[in-house]
Amino acid sequence: MIKPRTTFVLYIIVLVLVYLFLPWKGIFFIIITGLFLAHLVYCSANICSQAYIKTYCKSDTQEKKITITFDDGPDSEITPKVLEILDEFNAMATFFCIGNQIAKNKELLQQIDSKGHLIGNHSFSHEFWFDLYPANKMQKDIKNTNRLIFETIGKKTKLFRPPYGVTNPSLKKAIKDLNFNTIGWSIRSLDTVSKTEKTIKRIKKKLSPGDIILFHDNREQIIPILKEFLSYAKSEGFEIVPLDELFNIQAYE
């Protein structure tokens, strides 16, 4: 894991060397400072950067095993259709659920659990400004979702995926004592913004052993995407396994 403090020290050393030995010191100072800020943004926006939080993004297995995940549900219309397709292909998945969606669809969460799929925490609000919350507000939001999951299925999840896949020092502080396994992805399907054909092509091109694929179970287009993907994965000899099995981690306490 890249330590932010180590990165900061290295940048300071570079800045000092640039200032001492190169002409046009002011311009170079601006450039290096800009690069430093860009690096911090990258570390925050890229969940797999490992800069702030240890994150599971891809297994190092050589076996043709992959796992699939769904964000932003449960959705009363789309999630049941997703569950039917998963049943058809005998595939297990992990659902990273939003607390305010669970509150409206408790029976659906129970159905997901009863079918053997894993359930993870994806915050309660998933608000656009979540990443700017102070740590105590983040923690309260996340704890509310864990409480709701426990009240609904009687299990305390250890799986967490940050909203928008963004990590930062506040989030690190917020989940420090919550004993989570933080989960990222190695293939972002872009199923919420791309056309079905483009999404399928993207996944096929990138698919390899150990992948975590990110889908969403709150958009209608996931239905044809999921059907074609599962058919393709099966034809290529990939085994879709539960996330906890792929990484040998605990899903629940």
C-alpha positions, 0 to 999 in steps of 0.5 A: 500500500502506498502511504500518503505520508511517504508520497508527500515526503518524496514530493518535498524532496523533488521540490527541493532538488528542483528549486536548488538545481534548475532554472525557472524555479517558480514555473517548476514549483507550480508544475510539481505542485500541480502534479502532486495535487493530481496525484492526490486526486488520482489516489482518492478517485481510484479505489484500487490505488491502495493509497488510503485503504487496503482494497480488494480489487483483483485476485492473483489466482491463475484459475479461471475464477471471477466474481460479480458484484452489483451496486446501488440496490436493492431495486424493487423492479430490477433486482428481482429480474437480476436474481432470476438470471443469476438463478438461471445460470447458477451464479452467485453474486455480491450486492452492495446495498444502499441503506435507504433502498434497503429500508424500502425493500426489506423483503427483497434483501431477505430474498437476496440473502436466502438465495445465498448471495452476499450482501455488502454495505454501500452507505446509507445515503450514497449522496453526491457530496458523501466524499466531503463529509467529515469522518464522524458523519461518514461513520454514522451513515455507514453504521446506519446501513450496517444496523439495517442489514443486521435488523433485516437478515440477522447478519453483520456484514464485513463487506464495504464498497465506498460510494463512487469508489472514492477513498480519502483520509476521512473515510479511512478514519470513519471505517477504522474500527468497523472491521470491514473488508473494503471491496473495489473492482478490476472491471468497471462495466460502465453499464449505467452510461454505455450502450449494451453492445459497448458494455458487453464488448468492454467486459469481454475485452478485459475479462481475465482470471481473478476479476471483480466485475462491477454492475448495477442492479437499478438500471433496466439495461443490466438485464440483457447485459447480464444475460449475455455476459453470463453466457459468454463467461460460461462458454469461455470456461470461467467459473463465477464464485462468491467474493469471499471464496475468491479472496478467502475473506469473511463476508460476515462477522 
